[in-house]
Amino acid sequence: YRGDHYKMMRLKVVGDLGQVLFCPFELKDEESIRRAVRHSNIVINLVGRGIETRNFSYEDVNVTGPALIAKVCREMGVQRLVHMSHVNASPQPEVAFLPGGSRWLKTKYEGELAVRNEFP
């Protein structure tokens, strides 16, 4: 379960009819990402998850997935890619509660690097 299209209906977007489109895709399926960005001149990546699941690790959601989205955007000729990460993302997250720091914040940082590498 990845969401319900009825939840998106209430979103107030700035754009005329046909300018803003919601398109479902699978993060591990390159072809579905291609279909989603096919007619786009800007892509905003807001994919994220605060916990790991059976199907998606932090690396899948924060590093590999964004890198794949960036790669596809570059190949499809997208003019601008906006990737949302986290303000505290760093290679060595501060140790507050977790020994060694937050793995989630570390993968967020690695994802930023991966996106910049694919979509400079």
C-alpha positions, 0 to 999 in steps of 0.5 A, a space after each residue: 500500500 503506497 497511498 490513496 489517490 483520494 488523499 491527493 485530491 485535497 492538495 492545493 497546487 499552484 498550476 493550471 489544469 494539466 500542469 501538475 500531474 500526480 503519477 504513481 511509480 515504483 521506486 525500484 522500477 526504472 521503467 515506471 520512473 521513466 513513464 512518470 517523468 516522461 513529459 516533465 521539465 521539473 521533477 520534485 523528489 519527496 520520497 522518504 521514509 523514517 523507518 526501514 521496512 521489509 521491502 525498503 531499507 534506508 539505502 533503498 529509499 535514501 540513496 539508491 532510489 534518489 540516484 535512480 530518479 536523478 539518472 532517469 531525469 538526466 537521461 529524459 532531459 528534465 531541466 530541473 530536479 529538486 531533491 528534498 533531503 534533511 537539514 541535519 544530513 551529514 557523513 558523521 551524524 552527531 551522536 545523541 541517542 544512537 551509538 555511531 549516530 543516526 544511520 538514517 541521516 547518514 544515508 540522507 547525506 549519501 543520497 544527496 551525493 548520489 543525486 549530485 553525481 547523477 544530476 549535476 
